[in-house]
Amino acid sequence: MDLTRLIYVSQPFGFDDAILSGILLDARKNNKRDSITGALVCRQDIYLQLLEGPETEVLAAFERISRDDRHLEIRKLVSRPVHDRIFGDWAMLHDPAKSWIWTQSELSEGALDNATPEEIEKVFENLAERVKNVSSV
């Protein structure tokens, strides 16, 4: 199967637990329907999301997200064909970003703007590895 990986960043609008729960519920329902897997890294100042699956469905999901008023300043960071999924078992993994992702000041200073696509993908590869290690304990 031809797969596409798309990673975008946005700023949350009105970030709270209820809004986040709604986003995750919508994502999991739609992604399961569309054979999309991925992960959402989030905190009050950033959403960083990876979507992977059939190209048409991934692009359609990104278009829906782009129109969603819970996201501001959406920017596509990575979009490329891939052979394997990083999050094959997850309709949408939620990870509340802790210290392993850029700090607010690093983001303000352009850390995300200066990151290569490979460095951005590495954030998700590291997350997948951490989840796998926790699951196997």
Helices and strands as residue ranges (DSSP letters): E 3-12, H 17-34, E 37-43, E 46-53, H 55-67, E 71-82, E 93-96, H 104-108, H 111-114, H 117-135
